[in-house]
């Protein structure tokens, strides 16, 4: 990693994220609206703290909606009757990037250290 990436973050991840945004922008309006609603939910409730995991999750989301748009799958055919359940299930596939996982591990380690005393 170059010194500039240490300051600004991964340039490759930024490029990949810009490509993702272009892919979402190219979706038909209703699909784009659904993806943007899911993005908002993921940002507020997802807790993804690792850039590489966020980029992978975004890529998978775009691919899912691109394929659905190409085959004419309706929005409810993708997310089902409960969009929150869909979002939570989708997020569960990327839990390794969540800050909650890091904090859980930190809590376990701290209690283990305290219990050894």
Backbone as ProteinMPNN parsed JSONL, in Angstrom:
{"seq_chain_A": "XXXXXXXXXXXXXXXXXXXXXXXXXXXXXXXXXXXXXXXXXXXXXXXXXXXXXXXXXXXXXXXXXXXXXXXXXXXXXXXXXXXXXXXXXXXXXXXXXXXXXXXXXXXXXXXXXXXXX", "coords_chain_A": {"N_chain_A": [[0.847, -1.172, 0.0], [0.591, 2.15, -0.903], [1.821, 5.329, 0.364], [-0.067, 7.308, -0.088], [-2.434, 5.867, -0.271], [-2.637, 5.008, 2.322], [-3.439, 7.312, 3.553], [-5.748, 8.15, 2.126], [-7.24, 5.864, 1.681], [-7.964, 2.762, -0.017], [-7.226, 3.006, -3.385], [-8.009, 1.329, -5.413], [-10.359, 0.205, -4.378], [-11.936, 2.486, -4.349], [-12.15, 2.99, -7.081], [-13.537, 0.684, -7.853], [-15.909, 1.115, -6.456], [-16.886, 3.421, -7.716], [-17.382, 2.33, -10.235], [-19.42, 0.561, -9.53], [-21.419, 2.423, -8.762], [-21.93, 3.538, -11.278], [-23.0, 1.323, -12.574], [-25.358, 0.948, -11.101], [-26.637, 3.336, -11.697], [-27.202, 2.887, -14.36], [-29.276, 1.083, -14.298], [-32.766, 0.267, -14.88], [-35.257, 2.682, -13.874], [-37.023, 1.913, -11.669], [-35.733, -0.326, -10.585], [-33.307, 0.828, -9.913], [-34.204, 2.613, -7.963], [-35.01, 0.79, -5.985], [-32.542, -0.435, -5.361], [-31.145, 1.778, -4.357], [-32.681, 2.322, -2.095], [-32.161, 0.005, -0.612], [-29.378, 0.321, -0.301], [-29.327, 2.585, 1.361], [-30.508, 1.522, 3.678], [-28.604, -0.452, 4.275], [-26.384, 1.155, 4.859], [-27.19, 2.505, 7.167], [-27.992, 0.443, 8.901], [-26.402, -1.766, 8.476], [-23.701, -1.872, 9.325], [-21.233, -2.385, 8.106], [-17.835, -2.261, 8.079], [-15.483, -2.661, 6.766], [-13.788, -1.836, 3.878], [-13.269, -3.539, 1.643], [-15.144, -5.561, 1.969], [-17.522, -4.113, 1.809], [-17.362, -3.237, -0.857], [-17.482, -5.706, -2.209], [-20.024, -6.589, -1.38], [-21.61, -4.559, -2.509], [-21.084, -4.961, -5.23], [-22.212, -7.507, -5.571], [-24.891, -6.91, -5.029], [-25.498, -5.14, -7.13], [-25.131, -6.887, -9.308], [-27.159, -8.779, -8.819], [-29.491, -7.19, -9.181], [-29.094, -6.269, -11.793], [-29.264, -8.67, -13.244], [-31.881, -9.379, -12.615], [-33.292, -7.247, -13.775], [-32.634, -7.699, -16.442], [-33.955, -10.09, -16.966], [-36.511, -9.401, -16.447], [-37.594, -9.754, -13.947], [-39.826, -8.986, -11.383], [-39.635, -6.385, -8.853], [-40.617, -7.207, -6.309], [-40.309, -9.882, -6.699], [-37.661, -10.185, -6.289], [-37.027, -9.111, -3.704], [-39.098, -10.071, -2.162], [-41.985, -10.283, 0.057], [-41.292, -9.008, 2.387], [-39.185, -6.551, 2.665], [-37.295, -5.838, 4.616], [-36.582, -8.247, 5.838], [-35.38, -9.457, 3.61], [-33.207, -7.679, 3.262], [-31.822, -7.989, 5.706], [-31.135, -10.705, 5.552], [-29.54, -10.661, 3.271], [-27.469, -8.978, 4.186], [-26.424, -10.621, 6.194], [-24.776, -12.332, 4.87], [-22.432, -10.975, 4.668], [-21.268, -10.527, 7.092], [-18.701, -10.716, 8.126], [-17.436, -8.357, 7.681], [-18.462, -6.532, 9.389], [-18.638, -4.027, 11.939], [-19.685, -4.797, 14.33], [-18.947, -7.447, 14.697], [-16.213, -7.209, 15.122], [-16.24, -5.757, 17.517], [-17.53, -7.587, 19.191], [-15.6, -9.613, 19.3], [-13.578, -8.178, 20.549], [-14.772, -7.684, 23.042], [-15.034, -10.327, 24.052], [-12.315, -11.049, 24.238], [-11.452, -9.175, 26.151], [-12.953, -9.9, 28.4], [-12.016, -12.513, 28.75], [-9.334, -11.947, 29.433], [-9.77, -10.548, 31.818], [-10.972, -12.509, 33.362], [-8.909, -14.28, 33.813], [-7.412, -13.246, 35.795]], "CA_chain_A": [[0.0, 0.0, 0.0], [1.379, 3.373, -0.983], [1.546, 6.278, 1.43], [-1.302, 8.037, -0.39], [-3.551, 4.993, 0.071], [-2.749, 5.001, 3.779], [-4.139, 8.536, 3.923], [-7.058, 8.277, 1.482], [-7.907, 4.577, 1.523], [-7.592, 2.016, -1.218], [-7.628, 3.6, -4.656], [-8.696, 0.264, -6.155], [-11.727, 0.128, -3.858], [-12.647, 3.683, -4.803], [-12.461, 2.754, -8.49], [-14.594, -0.324, -7.901], [-17.153, 1.729, -5.975], [-17.373, 4.292, -8.801], [-17.948, 1.429, -11.248], [-20.688, 0.099, -8.972], [-22.382, 3.516, -8.881], [-22.303, 3.646, -12.692], [-23.874, 0.184, -12.859], [-26.662, 1.234, -10.501], [-27.225, 4.431, -12.473], [-27.642, 2.335, -15.644], [-30.448, 0.237, -14.11], [-34.061, 0.931, -15.06], [-35.566, 3.56, -12.739], [-37.601, 1.221, -10.507], [-34.681, -1.172, -10.001], [-32.361, 1.761, -9.294], [-34.854, 3.102, -6.739], [-34.943, -0.292, -4.992], [-31.142, -0.574, -4.933], [-30.803, 2.934, -3.528], [-33.34, 2.128, -0.801], [-31.378, -1.016, 0.093], [-28.101, 0.949, 0.086], [-29.584, 3.445, 2.528], [-30.712, 0.627, 4.811], [-27.319, -1.08, 4.587], [-25.491, 2.138, 5.467], [-27.659, 2.821, 8.516], [-28.204, -0.733, 9.744], [-25.523, -2.87, 8.12], [-22.497, -1.905, 10.144], [-20.064, -2.865, 7.369], [-16.745, -1.339, 8.371], [-14.321, -2.965, 5.932], [-14.02, -1.397, 2.51], [-13.301, -4.636, 0.682], [-16.42, -6.265, 2.152], [-18.544, -3.22, 1.269], [-17.26, -3.277, -2.312], [-17.987, -7.014, -2.636], [-21.465, -6.58, -1.159], [-22.191, -3.669, -3.515], [-20.981, -5.645, -6.516], [-23.21, -8.58, -5.575], [-26.203, -6.281, -5.106], [-25.671, -4.66, -8.504], [-25.282, -8.054, -10.177], [-28.493, -9.32, -8.577], [-30.507, -6.344, -9.796], [-28.872, -6.277, -13.243], [-29.819, -9.918, -13.753], [-33.336, -9.301, -12.476], [-33.782, -6.321, -14.798], [-32.46, -8.342, -17.748], [-34.955, -11.148, -17.126], [-37.825, -8.845, -16.175], [-38.075, -10.161, -12.625], [-40.347, -7.827, -10.647], [-38.927, -6.02, -7.617], [-41.068, -8.107, -5.242], [-39.735, -11.197, -6.982], [-36.288, -10.157, -5.765], [-36.982, -8.871, -2.26], [-40.19, -10.745, -1.479], [-43.0, -9.46, 0.72], [-40.695, -8.288, 3.513], [-37.879, -6.033, 2.257], [-36.36, -5.834, 5.751], [-36.067, -9.612, 5.95], [-34.445, -9.631, 2.505], [-32.001, -6.891, 3.545], [-31.096, -8.622, 6.807], [-30.567, -11.955, 5.041], [-28.457, -10.265, 2.375], [-26.382, -8.489, 5.044], [-25.832, -11.729, 6.956], [-23.728, -12.942, 4.041], [-21.244, -10.114, 4.703], [-21.069, -10.172, 8.497], [-17.279, -10.654, 8.48], [-16.973, -6.978, 7.548], [-19.204, -5.659, 10.289], [-17.958, -3.533, 13.14], [-20.193, -5.524, 15.489], [-18.128, -8.651, 14.859], [-14.952, -6.761, 15.719], [-16.499, -5.394, 18.911], [-17.812, -8.825, 19.927], [-14.307, -10.259, 19.539], [-12.879, -7.348, 21.533], [-15.415, -7.947, 24.325], [-14.653, -11.677, 24.483], [-10.902, -11.012, 24.637], [-11.332, -8.408, 27.393], [-13.502, -10.727, 29.497], [-11.058, -13.599, 28.949], [-8.191, -11.396, 30.177], [-10.227, -10.231, 33.177], [-11.276, -13.765, 34.073], [-7.656, -14.961, 34.144], [-6.802, -12.589, 36.964]], "C_chain_A": [[0.898, 1.242, 0.0], [0.993, 4.331, 0.14], [0.243, 7.026, 1.177], [-2.53, 7.187, -0.041], [-3.729, 4.874, 1.581], [-3.545, 6.198, 4.266], [-5.574, 8.535, 3.396], [-7.854, 6.993, 1.416], [-7.527, 3.959, 0.194], [-8.127, 2.685, -2.482], [-8.381, 2.588, -5.507], [-10.143, 0.152, -5.682], [-12.55, 1.337, -4.289], [-13.043, 3.538, -6.268], [-13.607, 1.768, -8.615], [-15.928, 0.255, -7.446], [-17.729, 2.663, -7.041], [-17.999, 3.457, -9.915], [-19.307, 0.903, -10.796], [-21.746, 1.179, -9.128], [-22.847, 3.684, -10.329], [-23.25, 2.509, -13.084], [-25.274, 0.427, -12.312], [-27.374, 2.319, -11.3], [-27.791, 3.924, -13.802], [-28.88, 1.436, -15.523], [-31.722, 0.998, -14.483], [-34.485, 1.62, -13.758], [-36.089, 2.816, -11.512], [-36.576, 0.327, -9.815], [-33.654, -0.296, -9.283], [-32.923, 2.284, -7.972], [-34.792, 2.047, -5.629], [-33.524, -0.469, -4.468], [-30.758, 0.578, -4.015], [-31.464, 2.846, -2.151], [-32.588, 1.085, 0.024], [-30.042, -0.456, 0.547], [-28.272, 1.786, 1.348], [-29.754, 2.596, 3.782], [-29.387, 0.004, 5.242], [-26.375, -0.108, 5.277], [-25.894, 2.446, 6.911], [-27.669, 1.607, 9.434], [-27.191, -1.847, 9.532], [-24.277, -2.983, 8.949], [-21.272, -2.446, 9.433], [-18.956, -1.829, 7.516], [-15.511, -1.574, 7.501], [-14.643, -2.642, 4.482], [-14.124, -2.529, 1.512], [-14.604, -5.416, 0.774], [-17.558, -5.417, 1.58], [-18.535, -3.248, -0.258], [-17.813, -4.594, -2.848], [-19.504, -7.067, -2.495], [-22.163, -5.726, -2.215], [-22.182, -4.315, -4.898], [-22.043, -6.745, -6.629], [-24.624, -8.019, -5.7], [-26.48, -5.798, -6.526], [-25.894, -5.82, -9.463], [-26.683, -8.65, -10.049], [-29.556, -8.506, -9.305], [-30.315, -6.219, -11.311], [-29.491, -7.524, -13.873], [-31.342, -9.897, -13.699], [-33.932, -8.374, -13.538], [-33.707, -6.964, -16.179], [-33.522, -9.407, -18.006], [-36.373, -10.659, -16.86], [-38.429, -9.294, -14.857], [-38.596, -8.936, -11.888], [-39.579, -7.604, -9.341], [-39.326, -6.955, -6.475], [-40.59, -9.537, -5.476], [-38.305, -11.31, -6.482], [-36.316, -10.106, -4.237], [-38.086, -9.563, -1.479], [-41.147, -9.765, -0.826], [-42.434, -8.61, 1.843], [-39.292, -7.808, 3.135], [-36.842, -6.028, 3.38], [-35.761, -7.221, 5.935], [-35.066, -9.897, 4.838], [-33.127, -8.932, 2.819], [-31.17, -7.537, 4.644], [-30.434, -9.928, 6.366], [-29.389, -11.659, 4.126], [-27.242, -9.816, 3.181], [-25.673, -9.612, 5.794], [-24.719, -12.421, 6.181], [-22.414, -12.165, 4.086], [-20.88, -9.722, 6.127], [-19.6, -10.085, 8.889], [-16.736, -9.233, 8.384], [-17.623, -6.022, 8.515], [-18.417, -5.244, 11.515], [-18.445, -4.273, 14.376], [-19.354, -6.766, 15.757], [-16.811, -8.306, 15.542], [-15.156, -6.438, 17.203], [-16.841, -6.619, 19.761], [-16.511, -9.536, 20.271], [-13.512, -9.493, 20.599], [-13.453, -7.583, 22.927], [-15.008, -9.308, 24.871], [-13.216, -11.691, 24.979], [-10.733, -10.282, 25.964], [-11.851, -9.22, 28.577], [-12.582, -11.902, 29.787], [-9.86, -13.142, 29.764], [-8.589, -11.127, 31.635], [-10.475, -11.502, 33.998], [-10.03, -14.523, 34.495], [-7.022, -14.384, 35.388], [-7.197, -13.235, 38.26]], "O_chain_A": [[1.831, 1.358, 0.795], [-0.041, 4.159, 0.785], [-0.479, 7.345, 2.122], [-3.541, 7.712, 0.425], [-4.842, 4.664, 2.064], [-4.245, 6.115, 5.275], [-6.507, 8.875, 4.124], [-9.048, 7.032, 1.119], [-6.842, 4.579, -0.619], [-9.33, 2.9, -2.623], [-9.295, 2.956, -6.244], [-11.053, 0.018, -6.499], [-13.742, 1.207, -4.564], [-14.147, 3.92, -6.654], [-14.539, 1.985, -9.389], [-16.97, -0.088, -8.002], [-18.943, 2.689, -7.242], [-19.029, 3.834, -10.473], [-20.238, 0.813, -11.597], [-22.856, 0.894, -9.577], [-24.025, 3.942, -10.577], [-24.196, 2.721, -13.843], [-26.264, 0.143, -12.986], [-28.576, 2.226, -11.55], [-28.763, 4.483, -14.31], [-29.472, 1.068, -16.537], [-31.757, 2.227, -14.412], [-34.109, 1.184, -12.67], [-35.622, 3.081, -10.403], [-36.559, 0.238, -8.587], [-33.19, -0.629, -8.193], [-32.2, 2.384, -6.98], [-34.549, 2.377, -4.468], [-33.322, -0.634, -3.265], [-30.107, 0.361, -2.993], [-30.87, 3.251, -1.152], [-32.399, 1.264, 1.227], [-29.61, -0.728, 1.668], [-27.47, 1.706, 2.278], [-29.2, 2.92, 4.833], [-29.084, -0.058, 6.433], [-25.642, -0.5, 6.184], [-25.035, 2.626, 7.773], [-27.382, 1.732, 10.625], [-27.129, -2.781, 10.331], [-23.835, -4.092, 9.251], [-20.349, -2.925, 10.092], [-19.115, -0.671, 7.128], [-14.59, -0.758, 7.507], [-15.639, -3.112, 3.931], [-14.975, -2.493, 0.624], [-15.116, -5.883, -0.243], [-18.461, -5.95, 0.935], [-19.596, -3.279, -0.881], [-18.54, -4.597, -3.842], [-20.194, -7.54, -3.398], [-23.194, -6.126, -2.755], [-23.159, -4.223, -5.642], [-22.69, -6.888, -7.667], [-25.461, -8.592, -6.398], [-27.566, -6.019, -7.062], [-26.756, -5.743, -10.339], [-27.316, -8.984, -11.051], [-30.424, -9.07, -9.971], [-31.298, -6.075, -12.038], [-30.158, -7.444, -14.904], [-32.009, -10.346, -14.631], [-34.965, -8.689, -14.129], [-34.614, -6.795, -16.994], [-33.941, -9.601, -19.147], [-37.332, -11.413, -17.028], [-39.643, -9.221, -14.672], [-37.882, -7.94, -11.776], [-38.959, -8.521, -8.803], [-38.46, -7.445, -5.749], [-40.483, -10.315, -4.528], [-37.8, -12.414, -6.277], [-35.713, -10.942, -3.563], [-38.017, -9.636, -0.253], [-41.127, -8.569, -1.118], [-43.029, -7.599, 2.216], [-38.322, -8.556, 3.263], [-35.649, -6.195, 3.126], [-34.558, -7.352, 6.162], [-34.024, -10.506, 5.081], [-32.056, -9.518, 2.662], [-29.948, -7.624, 4.529], [-29.306, -10.222, 6.76], [-28.358, -12.328, 4.198], [-26.117, -10.225, 2.894], [-24.461, -9.556, 6.003], [-23.825, -13.026, 6.773], [-21.393, -12.647, 3.595], [-20.246, -8.689, 6.341], [-19.274, -9.444, 9.888], [-15.683, -8.937, 8.949], [-17.362, -4.82, 8.468], [-17.628, -6.018, 12.058], [-17.717, -4.376, 15.364], [-19.082, -7.099, 16.91], [-16.353, -9.024, 16.431], [-14.333, -6.808, 18.041], [-16.473, -6.674, 20.935], [-16.332, -10.007, 21.394], [-12.853, -10.098, 21.444], [-12.699, -7.673, 23.896], [-14.67, -9.421, 26.05], [-12.923, -12.277, 26.021], [-9.957, -10.718, 26.814], [-11.239, -9.217, 29.645], [-12.383, -12.256, 30.949], [-9.412, -13.844, 30.671], [-7.841, -11.44, 32.561], [-10.205, -11.536, 35.199], [-10.077, -15.323, 35.429], [-6.148, -15.022, 35.975], [-6.765, -12.796, 39.326]]}, "name": "protein", "num_of_chains": 1, "seq": "XXXXXXXXXXXXXXXXXXXXXXXXXXXXXXXXXXXXXXXXXXXXXXXXXXXXXXXXXXXXXXXXXXXXXXXXXXXXXXXXXXXXXXXXXXXXXXXXXXXXXXXXXXXXXXXXXXXXX"}
